[in-house]
Amino acid sequence: MQSNDARMLLHTAVPTAAVGVIAVAVSAVLAGGKGAVGAVFGTLVVILFMGIGLFVLQGTARKYPDLFQAMGLMLYTTQLLALFIFVAVFKDTTLFSAKAFAASLVVATLVWIAGQARAHMKAKILYVEPEAGEQRKADSKGASA
């Protein structure tokens, strides 16, 4: 994992986990123990899905930079669809509060996306390969000598 990938993960997962802790506390107060379990499950699902998606997207960017934008759109659409399916599957569960689960899922997803957007805006991503420029200079000097 490159340092900018780790930084991106740090700037997205930490705020999401912090909001998840808040969601667990609020859900525990409003819905009791089942609410807290639902909020924990919702937050963990988001961190897991979005974390896997981030790794897939970063790998695609390195291997196939031409497909990066299309892959990003497909990945986010797939993630949102999968999260919707999770809400639909667990809407009638008795293991935890479905409302707390859905609320924490939505809030954690929004915080993840906001954190990812902020991390991307603050990242110092090179648009030009500095080594390629230095290599061309060395090649041109060697040819003229």
Sequence and secondary structure as in RCSB ss.txt:
>XXXX:A:sequence
MQSNDARMLLHTAVPTAAVGVIAVAVSAVLAGGKGAVGAVFGTLVVILFMGIGLFVLQGTARKYPDLFQAMGLML
YTTQLLALFIFVAVFKDTTLFSAKAFAASLVVATLVWIAGQARAHMKAKILYVEPEAGEQRKADSKGASA
>XXXX:A:secstr
  HHHHHHHHHHHHHHHHHHHHHHHHHHHHHHHHHHHHHHHHHHHHHHHHHHHHHHHHHHHHH GGGHHHHHHHH
HHHHHHHHHHHHHHTTT SSS HHHHHHHHHHHHHHHHHHHHHHHHH    SS HHHHHHHHHHHHHHH 
